[in-house]
Amino acid sequence: MKSRGGNRISTKWIPIFCASFFLLGVLLSNWMWSPPESSGQLVSRTRREQELRMVSEDCDSKKKPADDKDVMQQVHKTHEAIQLDRSLDKSIESLQTELAASRSAMELGSGSGDQKVMKKMFMVIGINTAFSSRKRRDSVRETWMPQGEKLLQLEREKGIVVRFMIGHSATSNSILDRAIDSEDAQHKDFLRLEHVEGYHELSAKTKIFFSTAVATWDADYYIKVDDDVHVNLGMLATTLARHRSKPRVYIGCMKSGPVLSQKNVKYHEPEYWKFGEAGNKYFRHATGQIYALSKDLATYISINQHILHKYANEDVSLGSWFIGLEVEHIDDRNMCCGTPPDCEWKAQAGNVCIASFDWSCSGICKSVEKIKDVHRRCGEGDGAVWDALI
């Protein structure tokens, strides 16, 4: 029988194996796990984190009120900047208006070689008239329009200018022009325009009137009125004075009539297709018998007169020029009262009309004969304009 002692490991290898396995364990431990922090290191790191957190919270508690204060200061500065910007905008608008008016005046004066001084007025009224309307002009002079010294006194004391506005004929120095020259020499109440007269040229005449008026008088308002309309000057002045602080106002009886595409009818609109489908109406605009513009708008027309489009109807043209602008449209029905009994009843009720005419005639029907009766029954009295607070 053989002995089993031949398969046993020699006792001298046991320490070697033990040492080898120990070293292998140490190597594997270093590779797989980082050495744990000592208790001292752990406490030190925890304390450091707490200190940093305390410092951060303290900074936040001190910084928040400061941040709130900074925010409030920034809001206040922004508000002040906005207010300053608005103030500057208003100042710039005012300066631009003054500059434009001065430029228009210089351009007008350059033709004659005279340097005119701008006269400060409250309102300038241009009465639209024609060569053939001598009797209408005389009827206006005999009713609501002051004459002679009273006309000049009205300008000096109340700042109200009233003039018949008219251009010239197609023929230079014609008998028509000489007749107006003679009439003006007698009454001194015309504003002559660089314009060739013609019914279908009313839009052009309107532009030239405002441009000429702005270049001649520095007024708060510029008014256009037809020579077959009755006007109470005192009520007109009082009404306009209420809107004096507003910029860019357009005052009149606002309407929106149909766009007439049919030819051979009164008020036919050749450019009807620009207003959309058949049967459409015009945009809101003041009726052409009388309307008032603030200085900014009259100056705007003066500056841009060469590029403002003219439609067939003068009142439509004027309204179109203000589309897209920051303009306040003021619809005042006292500017389009009917003739008696309408204006008479309103006067008796204490609501005196600014202007009276017949819608059916686009003015007072047979105004030469009828305007005196309108003045008697609907007039405000001769002293009203002198007592008006403007």
KOLROLUM-717024 format. One record per residue (C-alpha): residue number from 0; residue in one letter; x, y, z. Coordinates in nm, 4 decimals. Layout:
<rs>
   num   residuo         c1         c2         c3
   NUM         A          X          Y          Z
...
</rs>
This chain:
<rs>
   num   residuo         c1         c2         c3
     0         M     0.0000     0.0000     0.0000
     1         K     0.1246     0.3270    -0.0960
     2         S     0.1473     0.6111     0.1490
     3         R    -0.0832     0.9314     0.0979
     4         G     0.1864     1.1634     0.2215
     5         G     0.3094     1.2127    -0.1363
     6         N     0.0005     1.4362    -0.2274
     7         R     0.0315     1.6817     0.0587
     8         I     0.1647     2.0377     0.0059
     9         S     0.4824     2.0972     0.1753
    10         T     0.4526     2.3156     0.4875
    11         K     0.7190     2.5480     0.3555
    12         W     0.4893     2.6738     0.0777
    13         I     0.2073     2.7746     0.3092
    14         P     0.3633     3.1058     0.4252
    15         I     0.4429     3.1961     0.0631
    16         F     0.0839     3.1354    -0.0483
    17         C    -0.0529     3.3360     0.2427
    18         A     0.1735     3.6309     0.1664
    19         S     0.0797     3.6207    -0.2029
    20         F    -0.2951     3.6174    -0.1336
    21         F    -0.2559     3.9064     0.1138
    22         L    -0.0727     4.1224    -0.1363
    23         L    -0.3305     4.0383    -0.4037
    24         G    -0.6109     4.1423    -0.1673
    25         V    -0.4431     4.4727    -0.0889
    26         L    -0.3995     4.5507    -0.4582
    27         L    -0.7585     4.4681    -0.5374
    28         S    -0.8829     4.6790    -0.2444
    29         N    -0.6851     4.9882    -0.3580
    30         W    -0.8133     4.9519    -0.7125
    31         M    -1.1837     4.9081    -0.6333
    32         W    -1.2320     5.1378    -0.3334
    33         S    -1.0805     5.4689    -0.2362
    34         P    -0.9617     5.4811     0.1206
    35         P    -1.2355     5.5981     0.3604
    36         E    -1.2039     5.9384     0.5149
    37         S    -1.0903     5.9486     0.8638
    38         S    -1.3318     6.0720     1.1262
    39         G    -1.1286     6.3926     1.1567
    40         Q    -1.1481     6.4588     0.7852
    41         L    -1.5218     6.3863     0.7795
    42         V    -1.5924     6.6274     1.0641
    43         S    -1.3729     6.8956     0.9022
    44         R    -1.5544     6.8662     0.5679
    45         T    -1.9004     6.8746     0.7315
    46         R    -1.8090     7.1852     0.9316
    47         R    -1.6751     7.3586     0.6201
    48         E    -2.0012     7.2894     0.4303
    49         Q    -2.2089     7.4287     0.7174
    50         E    -1.9957     7.7437     0.7316
    51         L    -2.0291     7.8000     0.3567
    52         R    -2.4072     7.7499     0.3782
    53         M    -2.4338     7.9987     0.6659
    54         V    -2.2256     8.2552     0.4800
    55         S    -2.4367     8.2087     0.1657
    56         E    -2.7633     8.2519     0.3577
    57         D    -2.6258     8.5607     0.5305
    58         C    -2.5240     8.7094     0.1954
    59         D    -2.8654     8.6333     0.0498
    60         S    -3.0427     8.7942     0.3455
    61         K    -2.8320     9.1075     0.3093
    62         K    -2.8428     9.1177    -0.0695
    63         K    -3.2224     9.0806    -0.1136
    64         P    -3.3213     9.4196     0.0355
    65         A    -3.0435     9.5790    -0.1631
    66         D    -3.1678     9.4101    -0.4781
    67         D    -3.5247     9.5250    -0.4097
    68         K    -3.4007     9.8764    -0.3545
    69         D    -3.2023     9.8657    -0.6784
    70         V    -3.5068     9.7390    -0.8667
    71         M    -3.7256    10.0200    -0.7300
    72         Q    -3.4610    10.2762    -0.8215
    73         Q    -3.4389    10.1308    -1.1713
    74         V    -3.8203    10.1440    -1.2101
    75         H    -3.8211    10.5058    -1.0936
    76         K    -3.5461    10.5960    -1.3390
    77         T    -3.7292    10.4208    -1.6209
    78         H    -4.0500    10.6111    -1.5368
    79         E    -3.8600    10.9397    -1.5373
    80         A    -3.7028    10.8496    -1.8716
    81         I    -4.0447    10.7749    -2.0220
    82         Q    -4.1863    11.1055    -1.8970
    83         L    -3.8839    11.2901    -2.0323
    84         D    -3.9206    11.1119    -2.3661
    85         R    -4.2860    11.2153    -2.3912
    86         S    -4.1994    11.5711    -2.3029
    87         L    -3.9263    11.5734    -2.5655
    88         D    -4.1660    11.4289    -2.8239
    89         K    -4.4126    11.7106    -2.7594
    90         S    -4.1374    11.9702    -2.7744
    91         I    -4.0029    11.8224    -3.0980
    92         E    -4.3514    11.8174    -3.2522
    93         S    -4.4017    12.1799    -3.1544
    94         L    -4.0639    12.2811    -3.2943
    95         Q    -4.1263    12.0896    -3.6159
    96         T    -4.4601    12.2636    -3.6579
    97         E    -4.3044    12.6038    -3.5979
    98         L    -4.0206    12.5229    -3.8374
    99         A    -4.2608    12.4064    -4.1086
   100         A    -4.4758    12.7149    -4.0688
   101         S    -4.1698    12.9394    -4.0866
   102         R    -4.0448    12.7557    -4.3947
   103         S    -4.3819    12.7996    -4.5658
   104         A    -4.3787    13.1678    -4.4800
   105         M    -4.0281    13.2075    -4.6193
   106         E    -4.1237    13.0272    -4.9402
   107         L    -4.4270    13.2511    -4.9817
   108         G    -4.2246    13.5645    -4.9134
   109         S    -3.9415    13.4631    -5.1440
   110         G    -4.1618    13.5138    -5.4469
   111         S    -4.2330    13.8776    -5.3672
   112         G    -3.8989    13.9532    -5.2087
   113         D    -4.0682    14.0704    -4.8878
   114         Q    -3.9911    13.9208    -4.5467
   115         K    -4.3296    13.9064    -4.3751
   116         V    -4.3678    13.8853    -3.9989
   117         M    -4.6031    13.6078    -3.8892
   118         K    -4.9100    13.7367    -3.7083
   119         K    -5.0318    13.5368    -3.4098
   120         M    -5.4068    13.4715    -3.4317
   121         F    -5.6674    13.2456    -3.2764
   122         M    -5.8424    13.1341    -3.5958
   123         V    -5.8315    13.2075    -3.9669
   124         I    -6.1534    13.1607    -4.1653
   125         G    -6.1361    13.1200    -4.5410
   126         I    -6.4690    13.1646    -4.7191
   127         N    -6.4593    12.9701    -5.0434
   128         T    -6.5989    13.1803    -5.3276
   129         A    -6.5959    13.2079    -5.7072
   130         F    -6.5788    13.4847    -5.9670
   131         S    -6.9529    13.4619    -6.0263
   132         S    -7.0493    13.4861    -5.6597
   133         R    -7.0415    13.8620    -5.6020
   134         K    -7.3998    13.8672    -5.4726
   135         R    -7.3284    13.5836    -5.2313
   136         R    -7.0272    13.7689    -5.0946
   137         D    -7.2325    14.0843    -5.0437
   138         S    -7.5011    13.8849    -4.8607
   139         V    -7.2357    13.7424    -4.6271
   140         R    -7.0946    14.0899    -4.5638
   141         E    -7.4438    14.2146    -4.4775
   142         T    -7.5034    13.9371    -4.2220
   143         W    -7.2404    13.7464    -4.0244
   144         M    -6.9093    13.8855    -4.1544
   145         P    -6.7869    14.2157    -3.9999
   146         Q    -6.6807    14.4897    -4.2390
   147         G    -6.4278    14.7728    -4.2588
   148         E    -6.2870    14.8824    -3.9246
   149         K    -6.4786    14.6126    -3.7350
   150         L    -6.3052    14.3446    -3.9414
   151         L    -5.9648    14.4865    -3.8458
   152         Q    -6.0739    14.5282    -3.4847
   153         L    -6.1790    14.1632    -3.4758
   154         E    -5.8276    14.0668    -3.5776
   155         R    -5.6563    14.2952    -3.3269
   156         E    -5.8752    14.2252    -3.0239
   157         K    -5.9939    13.8672    -3.0738
   158         G    -5.7359    13.7187    -3.3101
   159         I    -6.0049    13.6210    -3.5624
   160         V    -5.9297    13.6595    -3.9338
   161         V    -6.2087    13.6327    -4.1927
   162         R    -6.1301    13.6410    -4.5657
   163         F    -6.2892    13.5397    -4.8934
   164         M    -6.0443    13.3065    -5.0642
   165         I    -6.0138    13.3001    -5.4417
   166         G    -5.7530    13.2205    -5.7046
   167         H    -5.7150    13.3655    -6.0517
   168         S    -5.8502    13.2903    -6.3976
   169         A    -5.6721    13.0847    -6.6606
   170         T    -5.6088    13.4042    -6.8585
   171         S    -5.3648    13.6462    -6.7001
   172         N    -5.5138    13.9805    -6.5947
   173         S    -5.8561    13.8918    -6.7316
   174         I    -6.1710    14.0914    -6.6685
   175         L    -6.2576    13.8447    -6.3917
   176         D    -5.9300    13.9090    -6.2111
   177         R    -5.9697    14.2849    -6.2472
   178         A    -6.3199    14.2654    -6.1017
   179         I    -6.1862    14.0893    -5.7923
   180         D    -5.9044    14.3451    -5.7658
   181         S    -6.1607    14.6232    -5.7660
   182         E    -6.3798    14.4507    -5.5081
   183         D    -6.0811    14.3844    -5.2835
   184         A    -5.9741    14.7475    -5.3048
   185         Q    -6.3184    14.8415    -5.1782
   186         H    -6.3583    14.5879    -4.8960
   187         K    -6.0049    14.4613    -4.8258
   188         D    -6.1365    14.1193    -4.7301
   189         F    -5.9797    13.8808    -4.9850
   190         L    -5.7049    13.6208    -4.9624
   191         R    -5.5673    13.5713    -5.3135
   192         L    -5.4392    13.2238    -5.3924
   193         E    -5.1905    13.0964    -5.6507
   194         H    -5.4577    12.8767    -5.8022
   195         V    -5.6546    12.8564    -6.1257
   196         E    -6.0244    12.8677    -6.0399
   197         G    -6.2527    12.5798    -6.1434
   198         Y    -6.5231    12.3709    -5.9755
   199         H    -6.3352    12.0463    -6.0318
   200         E    -6.0231    12.1944    -5.8724
   201         L    -6.1659    12.2386    -5.5212
   202         S    -5.9289    11.9819    -5.3668
   203         A    -5.6289    12.1677    -5.5070
   204         K    -5.7754    12.5001    -5.3931
   205         T    -5.8221    12.3633    -5.0417
   206         K    -5.4563    12.2587    -5.0214
   207         I    -5.3386    12.5963    -5.1432
   208         F    -5.5672    12.7805    -4.9036
   209         F    -5.4267    12.6028    -4.5979
   210         S    -5.0700    12.6441    -4.7226
   211         T    -5.1196    13.0165    -4.7857
   212         A    -5.2998    13.0736    -4.4573
   213         V    -5.0322    12.8903    -4.2560
   214         A    -4.7640    13.0998    -4.4265
   215         T    -4.9492    13.4252    -4.3548
   216         W    -5.0904    13.3833    -4.0031
   217         D    -4.9715    13.1828    -3.7046
   218         A    -5.3105    13.0621    -3.5805
   219         D    -5.4423    12.7885    -3.3540
   220         Y    -5.7143    12.6947    -3.6042
   221         Y    -5.7794    12.7238    -3.9759
   222         I    -6.1390    12.7001    -4.1012
   223         K    -6.2835    12.6540    -4.4464
   224         V    -6.6477    12.7546    -4.5078
   225         D    -6.8582    12.7978    -4.8207
   226         D    -7.0082    13.1353    -4.9135
   227         D    -7.3660    13.0041    -4.8950
   228         V    -7.3455    12.9000    -4.5272
   229         H    -7.4500    13.1079    -4.2259
   230         V    -7.1947    13.1175    -3.9420
   231         N    -7.2141    13.2426    -3.5835
   232         L    -6.8560    13.3556    -3.5198
   233         G    -6.8903    13.3778    -3.1408
   234         M    -7.0193    13.0218    -3.1080
   235         L    -6.7508    12.8957    -3.3468
   236         A    -6.4766    13.0636    -3.1438
   237         T    -6.6147    12.9378    -2.8118
   238         T    -6.6385    12.5813    -2.9423
   239         L    -6.2869    12.5748    -3.0829
   240         A    -6.1473    12.7224    -2.7605
   241         R    -6.2648    12.4110    -2.5727
   242         H    -6.0370    12.1937    -2.7881
   243         R    -5.7400    12.4276    -2.7783
   244         S    -5.5175    12.2001    -2.5684
   245         K    -5.5615    11.9026    -2.8024
   246         P    -5.3098    11.8347    -3.0785
   247         R    -5.4179    11.7440    -3.4322
   248         V    -5.7946    11.7921    -3.4230
   249         Y    -6.0283    11.7733    -3.7211
   250         I    -6.3681    11.9252    -3.6373
   251         G    -6.6878    11.9180    -3.8374
   252         C    -7.0014    11.7190    -3.9108
   253         M    -6.8646    11.3748    -3.9811
   254         K    -7.0386    11.1680    -4.2463
   255         S    -6.9875    10.8592    -4.4612
   256         G    -7.1728    10.8781    -4.7900
   257         P    -7.1895    10.6180    -5.0675
   258         V    -6.9151    10.5912    -5.3258
   259         L    -7.0893    10.6666    -5.6561
   260         S    -6.9437    10.4623    -5.9408
   261         Q    -7.2087    10.5564    -6.1980
   262         K    -7.1004    10.8159    -6.4494
   263         N    -7.2997    11.1292    -6.5264
   264         V    -7.4271    11.1623    -6.1675
   265         K    -7.3444    11.4358    -5.9191
   266         Y    -7.0483    11.3514    -5.6941
   267         H    -6.9349    11.0673    -5.9242
   268         E    -6.6131    10.9101    -5.7971
   269         P    -6.3845    10.8072    -6.0888
   270         E    -6.1596    10.6162    -5.8484
   271         Y    -6.4466    10.4219    -5.6949
   272         W    -6.2542    10.0934    -5.7295
   273         K    -6.0125    10.2050    -5.4566
   274         F    -6.2924    10.1897    -5.2010
   275         G    -6.3691     9.8196    -5.2401
   276         E    -6.6812     9.6513    -5.3672
   277         A    -6.9724     9.8317    -5.5314
   278         G    -7.2068     9.9862    -5.2781
   279         N    -6.9338    10.0640    -5.0252
   280         K    -6.9212    10.3913    -4.8356
   281         Y    -6.6442    10.6444    -4.7876
   282         F    -6.4441    10.6603    -4.4664
   283         R    -6.5639    10.9132    -4.2083
   284         H    -6.4891    11.2717    -4.3048
   285         A    -6.6262    11.6188    -4.2333
   286         T    -6.8874    11.7571    -4.4687
   287         G    -6.7383    12.0204    -4.6968
   288         Q    -6.9659    12.3134    -4.6080
   289         I    -6.7559    12.3965    -4.3009
   290         Y    -6.4755    12.2318    -4.1029
   291         A    -6.1865    12.3337    -3.8794
   292         L    -5.8287    12.2082    -3.8554
   293         S    -5.5794    12.2632    -3.5775
   294         K    -5.2469    12.4224    -3.6629
   295         D    -5.0594    12.0895    -3.6799
   296         L    -5.2904    11.9506    -3.9468
   297         A    -5.2959    12.2678    -4.1555
   298         T    -4.9158    12.2717    -4.1424
   299         Y    -4.9057    11.9050    -4.2412
   300         I    -5.1070    11.9879    -4.5532
   301         S    -4.8777    12.2800    -4.6275
   302         I    -4.5653    12.0642    -4.6064
   303         N    -4.7022    11.7685    -4.8030
   304         Q    -4.9323    11.9436    -5.0499
   305         H    -4.7397    11.8194    -5.3541
   306         I    -4.7893    11.4511    -5.2687
   307         L    -5.1408    11.4545    -5.1214
   308         H    -5.3819    11.2739    -5.3493
   309         K    -5.6910    11.4528    -5.4800
   310         Y    -6.0194    11.2698    -5.5180
   311         A    -6.3148    11.4048    -5.7131
   312         N    -6.4796    11.5473    -5.4014
   313         E    -6.2964    11.8004    -5.1886
   314         D    -6.4296    11.6845    -4.8506
   315         V    -6.3320    11.3231    -4.9300
   316         S    -5.9830    11.4376    -5.0310
   317         L    -5.9365    11.6233    -4.7032
   318         G    -6.0487    11.3244    -4.4982
   319         S    -5.8159    11.0920    -4.6897
   320         W    -5.5137    11.3066    -4.6059
   321         F    -5.5528    11.2255    -4.2360
   322         I    -5.5935    10.8486    -4.2650
   323         G    -5.3017    10.6818    -4.0901
   324         L    -5.2243    10.9907    -3.8795
   325         E    -5.2842    11.0367    -3.5077
   326         V    -5.5815    11.2691    -3.5602
   327         E    -5.8823    11.3211    -3.3344
   328         H    -6.2033    11.3430    -3.5370
   329         I    -6.4576    11.5593    -3.3525
   330         D    -6.8142    11.5210    -3.4762
   331         D    -6.9960    11.8441    -3.3826
   332         R    -7.3534    11.8469    -3.5105
   333         N    -7.3844    12.2175    -3.4259
   334         M    -7.1753    12.2778    -3.7363
   335         C    -7.4478    12.1461    -3.9672
   336         C    -7.7819    12.2747    -3.8398
   337         G    -8.0663    12.3150    -4.0838
   338         T    -8.2133    12.6513    -4.1756
   339         P    -8.5260    12.7725    -3.9901
   340         P    -8.7123    12.6307    -3.8190
   341         D    -8.4318    12.3892    -3.7139
   342         C    -8.1664    12.6445    -3.6123
   343         E    -8.4349    12.8768    -3.4734
   344         W    -8.5735    12.6154    -3.2351
   345         K    -8.2219    12.5332    -3.1154
   346         A    -8.1434    12.9014    -3.0585
   347         Q    -8.4626    12.9437    -2.8563
   348         A    -8.3613    12.6449    -2.6452
   349         G    -8.0245    12.8097    -2.5737
   350         N    -7.8264    12.5878    -2.8091
   351         V    -7.7117    12.8376    -3.0713
   352         C    -7.5827    12.6733    -3.3881
   353         I    -7.2337    12.7293    -3.5249
   354         A    -7.3389    12.6959    -3.8883
   355         S    -7.6677    12.6546    -4.0746
   356         F    -7.7449    12.5401    -4.4296
   357         D    -7.9779    12.3147    -4.6286
   358         W    -7.8510    11.9631    -4.6927
   359         S    -8.0598    11.9390    -5.0077
   360         C    -7.8684    12.2291    -5.1637
   361         S    -7.5278    12.1638    -4.9969
   362         G    -7.5680    12.5192    -4.8677
   363         I    -7.8516    12.7612    -4.8050
   364         C    -8.0955    12.7236    -5.0932
   365         K    -8.1130    13.0577    -5.2764
   366         S    -7.8745    13.1962    -5.0171
   367         V    -7.8660    13.5515    -5.1557
   368         E    -8.2355    13.5938    -5.0761
   369         K    -8.2596    13.3671    -4.7720
   370         I    -7.9438    13.4246    -4.5637
   371         K    -8.0741    13.7479    -4.4116
   372         D    -8.3764    13.5646    -4.2748
   373         V    -8.1521    13.2899    -4.1384
   374         H    -7.9355    13.5518    -3.9710
   375         R    -8.2352    13.7249    -3.8176
   376         R    -8.3870    13.4077    -3.6774
   377         C    -8.0771    13.2035    -3.5927
   378         G    -7.8049    13.4640    -3.5405
   379         E    -7.6312    13.4898    -3.2030
   380         G    -7.6349    13.8693    -3.1938
   381         D    -7.3709    14.1195    -3.2991
   382         G    -7.2017    14.1305    -2.9571
   383         A    -7.1526    13.7559    -2.9133
   384         V    -6.8190    13.7323    -3.0895
   385         W    -6.6786    14.0187    -2.8835
   386         D    -6.7850    13.8495    -2.5592
   387         A    -6.6534    13.5052    -2.6559
   388         L    -6.3922    13.3658    -2.4168
   389         I    -6.1014    13.2396    -2.6270
</rs>
